Amino acid sequence: MADEVAHSARVWNYLLGGHDNFPVDREAAEYALALMPELVQSARANREFLGRAVRFLVGEAGIRQFLDIGTGLPTANNTHEVAQAAAPDCRIVYVDNDPLVLTHARALLTSTPEGATGYLEADLLDTGRILEAAARTLDFGQPVAVILSGIINFVVDDAEADAVVQRLLDAVPPGSYLLLSHPTTEVNGPAVEQSMRQWNESGAAPITARTRDEIGAWFAGLELVPPGVVTCSAWRPDPSRHEITDKVSEFAGVGRKV
C-alpha cells in the first residue's frame, strides 16, 4: 500500500509545507528532522536554487525546453511556472515514477497556450523510454535543459549513476544544459549520514550522499556555469529575494554542453 512506506516525493512535500503526504511520510520526516534540523532549510534552499537556475536558463542562456526528471509533488514555483513566466513558449516534460505525483501533475500543472507541458510516469533508469516519450513534446534537435534535482541520489551504484547522466547528455545537442543537485555529507556530515541510514532502514527507496568531487565529475566536459558546484544556497543567490543563505547539505551546479 502507498501509505505504508515513506516516499521521498511525499516527504519532500511535507518538508516544503505541502499537504500531499501520509502519516508514514510525516513520521519519517520528523525523525530525520530530529537528527538534522537543517533538513527543512535544505529542502527550501534546493527549491530556491531550482527557481534561480531555471530563470538563468531561460533569461541568460536562452533555453526553451526542459526535461525535469524526478519532478516530485507539485508545489509553488514549479519548473514550467518559472520558465513560462519568463518565456511563455517554453516546453517542459516532467518525469516521475510515483503514480501519486503524476495524478497531481495532470490535475495541477498546466501550460501557457504558447508553450507545452508533458507528463511521463517512468523510472530514471529507463532513459530510453524517457527520451522516446519526451520527444513527443521536446525537439531534441534543439537545446534542452536536463534537470536532475535531488534524484541521482536514488541511484546508489556509482557506475549506474554515471551511465544515466551520460545517456541523458548524449541525447541532447550542444548548447544544452545539465542542472543537478545532490545531497552531500561534506556539510553537516554526521547528521546527514544518520538520517540517511534511518531512511534506508525504513524500507523506502535507498538513497546515498556524494562528495563535491563526485558530483562535479558529472559536469566533466561541460562548461560549468559560475560559481560551479557549490552548496545550493550559494548558487547565484538573488539579493532582491528573501532566500536561505546558510550552507546546506545539498550541492548543486549547472553546466553547458559544448
Residue, then its C-alpha position, 0 to 999 in steps of 0.5 A: m500500500a502507498d501509505e505504508v512506506a515513506h516516499s521521498a516525493r511525499v516527504w519532500n512535500y511535507l518538508l516544503g509545507g505541502h499537504d500531499n503526504f501520509p502519516v508514514d511520510r510525516e513520521a519519517a520526516e520528523y525523525a530525520l528532522a530530529l537528527m538534522p534540523e537543517l533538513v527543512q532549510s535544505a529542502r527550501a534552499n534546493r527549491e530556491f536554487l531550482g527557481r534561480a537556475v531555471r530563470f538563468l536558463v531561460g533569461e541568460a542562456g536562452i533555453r526553451q525546453f526542459l526535461d525535469i526528471g524526478t519532478g516530485l509533488p507539485t508545489a509553488n514555483n514549479t519548473h514550467e511556472v518559472a520558465q513560462a513566466a519568463a518565456p511563455d513558449c517554453r516546453i517542459v516534460y516532467v518525469d516521475n515514477d510515483p503514480l501519486v505525483l503524476t495524478h497531481a501533475r495532470a490535475l495541477l500543472t498546466s501550460t501557457p497556450e504558447g508553450a507545452t507541458g508533458y507528463l511521463e510516469a517512468d523510472l530514471l533508469d529507463t532513459g530510453r523510454i524517457l527520451e522516446a516519450a519526451a520527444r513527443t513534446l521536446d525537439f531534441g534537435q534543439p537545446v534542452a535543459v536536463i534537470l536532475s534535482g535531488i534524484i541521482n541520489f536514488v541511484v546508489d551504484d556509482a557506475e549506474a549513476d554515471a551511465v544515466v547522466q551520460r545517456l541523458l547528455d548524449a541525447v541532447p545537442p550542444g548548447s544544452y544544459l545539465l542542472l543537478s543537485h545532490p545531497t552531500t555529507e561534506v556539510n553537516g556530515p554526521a547528521v546527514e549520514q544518520s538520517m540517511r541510514q534511518w531512511n534506508e532502514s525504513g524500507a523506502a527507496p535507498i538513497t546515498a550522499r556524494t562528495r563535491d568531487e563526485i558530483g562535479a565529475w558529472f559536469a566533466g566536459l561541460e562548461l560549468v556555469p559560475p560559481g560551479v558546484v557549490t552548496c545550493s544556497a550559494w548558487r547565484p543567490d538573488p539579493s532582491r529575494h528573501e532566500i536561505t543563505d546558510k550552507v546546506s547539505e545539498f550541492a548543486g551546479v549547472g553546466r553547458k554542453v559544448 
